[in-house]
Amino acid sequence: MAGAIRVGIGGWTYEPWRGLFYPKDLPKKQELTYAAGKLTSIEINGTYYSTFKPPVWAKWRDETPPGFVFSVKASRYCTNRRVLAEAGEAVTRFVNQGLAELGERLGPINWQFMASKRFDPSDFEAFLKLLPREAKGLPLRHALELRSPTFDTPRFYELARRYNAAVCFADDDDFPRLDETTADFTYARLMRTEDGIETGYAGADLDGWAKRARDWAKRGDAFIYFISGAKHRAPAAAMAMIERVGRPAVTPR
């Protein structure tokens, strides 16, 4: 059975979106609800720098509609370290801060690594062993965003498959395109939106990405985010993509 295609942006608070994506008179406290009505997913980025208490996670859940899904960027204290095997306490603290409050709104966790982090097979496997499979009974899915070409090796891909961790696909000029199936879902970050194009990417390019998204969905859920580049164009790019791939069906509870 084909997976769902969810498309969105990174975060929901960005002043240049005011008047371009958000109506100028929209109260700031309604931005998440508005964005969740236009998109099908959002990658929460603030968690890379900060932690949030359970009531905040519950509030985010309640401000979004059924069928909407968040992904969550993991804390930098988990990934920006010399020895990944020593990240256990940071990983536990990150996961236990309240992610489970999102309930059915919780999508994958994105573990982003700096470009200086090179592939060390034993240390990286030790890190993968630290990633929990659930939080308070809620299944967890893990995506790995690598920015060093040293990860483009069969040994790494085999390791990722062993732990069912998706390798993040990045459409970016500076980072390697690691395009390999290693999990039962796909995680992609499209990072080359252009200022001079109203939809960020040209129509033909979006058509190509839509086709690719449908191919990804043949093997499981696909999460696609328009991030970086001309950031003010990201919402328009995401909405243009949703027009092409549609919205996931909402299963009645």
N, C-alpha and C positions, 0 to 999 in steps of 0.2 A: 504494500500500500504506500502511495506517495506521501511524503511528509508535507508539513505546512511551510510556506514561505513567509517569513516575517521581515519587514523592512523598516528601518528607522534611522535615527541620528544619535549622536553622542550628547547626553545631557538634555536639558530643556530650558536652561537659563542662559541666555546670550543676548545682550542688549541690541546688537544689530538685527536680530530677528523681529524686534518691535517695529510694527508698521510694514514689515516685509512678509513675515509669517504670522505673527500674532497681531490682532487688531490693536491699534494704538491705545484704545480705551479699555483694553482687557486688564482686569486687576492681576497683578503678578501672582497672587495666590491661586489663580485659576489657570496658570500656564500649563501645568502638567495635564490637567483634565482636557484642556483644549488640544494639546499636542497628541495625547493618547486617542483623541477622536479622529485625528487626521492620519496617524501613523499606526503601525501594527506592533512596533517594538521601540524601545529606547535602551541604549547602553548607559547605565549609571556610571558616570566618570568620577564623581566626587569621592567615591569609596577608595580611589587610588591614593588619596591624600589624607582622608579623615575616616573616622568611624561614626556610626549613627546608632542611636538607641532604638530598641524594638518599637516604641510607639511611632517613630518616624517611618520605619519600614511599613508598618500597618497603615499609616496615613497614605503613603504612596500607593499601596494596594487598593485602598478604598477610593482613591481619586481616579482610578483607571477602570475601563469597562471590561466585562468578561471577554476572554479571548486575547486580550492584550498581554504581552510578555516583556518583562525586563531582562536584560542581561546585566551582569555586574562586573565591573573591573576590580580585580583583586588589589589588595593593598600593596604598595611599593615595598613595604617592609618584609613582604614575603618573597619577593623576586629580585630586588636590588641588593643582593648580598653576594659575597665571594663564595661562601659555601652554602649551597642550597639545602644540603642535608640537615643543616641546623635551623631550618625555618619552621620546624614543627609548632613551636609556641605561637609564632606569628600567624600561621595558617589557622590554628584553632581559634585564636582571638578574632581573626577576620570572619570566619564562618559563623561563629557563635554570637556575633554582635546583634543579629536579628534577621538574617536573610530568610529564615523559615517563615517569618511573618508575611512574606509575599505570597505564600501558598502557591496556588496554580498560576500566579503571575511570574513565578521565578523561572527564568531561562538559564542559559549557560553562564559560567564564571569565566571571565577572560583573564588569564594570567599573562601579563605583558612583561617581557624581558628587554633590558637595554641592549643596544647594538654591541656593546662591549662584552656581553655574556656569550662565551663560546661554548660549544657542545662538549661536555665532559660526560661520557656515558654512565659511569658509576654514580657520579654526583647527581646527574639529572634523574636517573632512575630512583635514587633515594628520595628526591623531591616528589616524584610522581607517587611514590608509596605514601607520602604524607597527605595527599589530597583525599578528603573523605568522600565516600560514595553517597552519603545522605546527611541531612541535618534535621533532627527531630522527625525522622521518618520520611522526609521529603527527598526524593532522589536528586542528586546533583550531577550536572554535566560540566565537563572542564574543556576549555579551549586554550591553546598555547600560542601566544603571539611572539614569535622569534624574529629578531632583527639582525642576526648574524648569519652569513652564508655557510658557516661551519655546520649548521643544522641540516643542510641539504645533502643528506647522506642516508643510504638504506638502513644503516644501524639505528639512526634516530627514528625514522619512520616505523621501523619494526617495534621499537620501544613504545612509541605513542600508541600503536595499535594494541599492544599488549594491555595497556591501561585504558583503552577506549577514549583517548584524549584527542580532540580535533586539533589539527594544525591550522591556525588562522591564515586565510588567504588575504594578502594585502596588495591592493592595486596602488602602488606608490613608486615614485621615481627613485627613492633612496634605499628602500628595503627590498630584500629578496622576495620573489614570488614563490612561496613554498606551496605548490599545488599538488597535494597528495591526500588521498582518502585514508584516514586513520581512525575514524570513529563513525558512529551511526547518525551523525548530524554534521552540518557544515557551518562554519563561522567565517564571514568575510567582512573586511573593512575596505571600502572604496574611498580612496583618499586623494583623488585628483579632480575634484570639482573646480571649475573655472569661473572667474568673475564675470567674464563677458558672455556667458551662456546662462540664460534665465533658469534653466533646469540643471545647471551645474555640469552635466555631461550632455553632449549632443544627442539628439534623438536616436540616431543610428547606433551610437554607443550604448544607450540605454536599452535599445532593442536587443543588442548582443548580450548585455548583462542579464536581461530578462530570460533569454533563452538558456543562458548558463545557469541561472537560478532554478529554472524548471528541471534542468538536468541534475543539479545538486539534489533537488527535492525527491528525485526518483529513489534515492538511497536513504532518505530521512529528512528531518526538519532542516531548514536552511535559514540562517540568521544573517542579514545583510545590513550593514550600517554605512551611511555616508558621513565621513568624518574627515576633518582636516581639509587641506586644499583651501578653496574659497568657502569658508565655513558658513557664511551667510546664505549660500546657495544650497546647503545640505537639505533643509526641509523640502524645498521644491524638487530636488533630485529624488528624495525618498518618495514623495507623493507621485511623481511621474513614474517611478518604478512600480508602485502599488497599482497604478492604472493599468500597467502592462501585465502584472502577475496576479492581480486580484487580492482579496482578503481571505484569510483562513476562515473556514466555517467554524462557528461557535457551537460546541457540543452542549446541549442542555444538561444541567446538573440534576 
